[in-house]
Amino acid sequence: MADDVSAAQAFYGRWARLYDLVATFPGVGSWREGAAQSLDLSAGDTVIEMGCGTGANFPYLRERVGPGGTVVGVDFTRGMLDRAATCVAREGWTNVHLVHGDATAPPVTGSVDAVLASFVVGMFTDPVRAVDGWLDLVRPGGHIALLDAARSTRPLARPLDAAFRLFVAASTPPATQLRYVNPPWELLDERVAAARRPLADRTADRTDETFGLGFVRLSSGRIVEPDG
Ligand SMILES: C[S@@+](CC[C@H](N)C(=O)[O-])C[C@H]1O[C@@H](n2cnc3c(N)ncnc32)[C@H](O)[C@@H]1O
């Protein structure tokens, strides 16, 4: 197993409980709501969330696909999935399924109506390849949405840039170091931008919006036929 994979699993396994609190913070819900809305889901649809963590997006997805639809959450960290499972059991959601696996090579066959990934692609060494693979899973006409944090370009956000960098350093496995060869906030920016390139090539009706003074980016698109 690659060092960065085991570091990420150890990090998220250790901090799952705290992560759950942050993930459901007031205000974050409106970003999640926006991401779920951009998937244009209908009752009965099947949606996969890649790197679902503790399941903070599940209520927004489930509300849209209804009891006859299906929500599948994929994550490679047991501690995060355990918390997601507790939430699923508490709510009595029989149509929300959890899969322990690698979101960059998801153990999924067939096509689905939508894929969501929130605060995940910045952790991938090759986000372009991962997102390309996700686009292969979605039926033509279905949707993909990526929700991510990255540095803001807005002048008003400048005073918060140092705080954002500290937050990224503290929340990037294996966690804060004194010196960086490649600062994690720069890597995050690069990966978040790279992950969006396959959407430009393979989706239509794209939307790009920002929240939280520009620190959070939501990008979505409708999958087109290869020649369409
Ligand atoms: C920052 S959390 C985001 C969780 C959730 N999507 C949310 O919005 O709250 C990142 C999650 O991605 C998972 N993850 C990272 N890389 C992964 C991979 N290659 N395969 C599966 N899960 C992965 C981690 O285990 C962690 O639960």
The ligand as an SDF file (V2000), in Angstrom:
LIG
                    3D

 27 29  0  0  0  0  0  0  0  0999 V2000
  -12.1200   15.4000    3.6790 C   0  0  0  0  0  0  0  0  0  0  0  0
  -12.9660   13.8840    3.7900 S   0  0  0  0  0  0  0  0  0  0  0  0
  -14.4790   14.2480    2.8970 C   0  0  0  0  0  0  0  0  0  0  0  0
  -15.6240   13.3750    3.3150 C   0  0  0  0  0  0  0  0  0  0  0  0
  -16.9850   13.7240    2.7030 C   0  0  0  0  0  0  0  0  0  0  0  0
  -16.9610   13.6250    1.2660 N   0  0  0  0  0  0  0  0  0  0  0  0
  -17.4550   15.0890    3.1230 C   0  0  0  0  0  0  0  0  0  0  0  0
  -17.7460   15.9160    2.2660 O   0  0  0  0  0  0  0  0  0  0  0  0
  -17.5620   15.3230    4.3190 O   0  0  0  0  0  0  0  0  0  0  0  0
  -12.0860   12.8990    2.6290 C   0  0  0  0  0  0  0  0  0  0  0  0
  -12.5560   11.4600    2.6270 C   0  0  0  0  0  0  0  0  0  0  0  0
  -12.0860   10.8490    1.4330 O   0  0  0  0  0  0  0  0  0  0  0  0
  -11.6500    9.5480    1.7480 C   0  0  0  0  0  0  0  0  0  0  0  0
  -10.7130    9.1580    0.6910 N   0  0  0  0  0  0  0  0  0  0  0  0
   -9.5850    9.8110    0.3000 C   0  0  0  0  0  0  0  0  0  0  0  0
   -9.0100    9.1670   -0.7210 N   0  0  0  0  0  0  0  0  0  0  0  0
   -9.7810    8.0830   -0.9680 C   0  0  0  0  0  0  0  0  0  0  0  0
   -9.7060    7.0170   -1.9090 C   0  0  0  0  0  0  0  0  0  0  0  0
   -8.7120    6.9280   -2.8100 N   0  0  0  0  0  0  0  0  0  0  0  0
  -10.6640    6.0830   -1.8910 N   0  0  0  0  0  0  0  0  0  0  0  0
  -11.6840    6.1450   -0.9960 C   0  0  0  0  0  0  0  0  0  0  0  0
  -11.8040    7.1120   -0.0750 N   0  0  0  0  0  0  0  0  0  0  0  0
  -10.8640    8.0740   -0.0700 C   0  0  0  0  0  0  0  0  0  0  0  0
  -11.0610    9.6520    3.1460 C   0  0  0  0  0  0  0  0  0  0  0  0
  -11.0410    8.4020    3.7800 O   0  0  0  0  0  0  0  0  0  0  0  0
  -12.0420   10.6270    3.7900 C   0  0  0  0  0  0  0  0  0  0  0  0
  -13.1090    9.9360    4.3870 O   0  0  0  0  0  0  0  0  0  0  0  0
  1  2  1  0
  2  3  1  0
  2 10  1  0
  3  4  1  0
  4  5  1  0
  5  6  1  0
  5  7  1  0
  7  8  2  0
  7  9  1  0
 10 11  1  0
 11 12  1  0
 11 26  1  0
 12 13  1  0
 13 14  1  0
 13 24  1  0
 14 15  1  0
 14 23  1  0
 15 16  2  0
 16 17  1  0
 17 18  1  0
 17 23  2  0
 18 19  1  0
 18 20  2  0
 20 21  1  0
 21 22  2  0
 22 23  1  0
 24 25  1  0
 24 26  1  0
 26 27  1  0
M  CHG  2   2   1   9  -1
M  END
$$$$
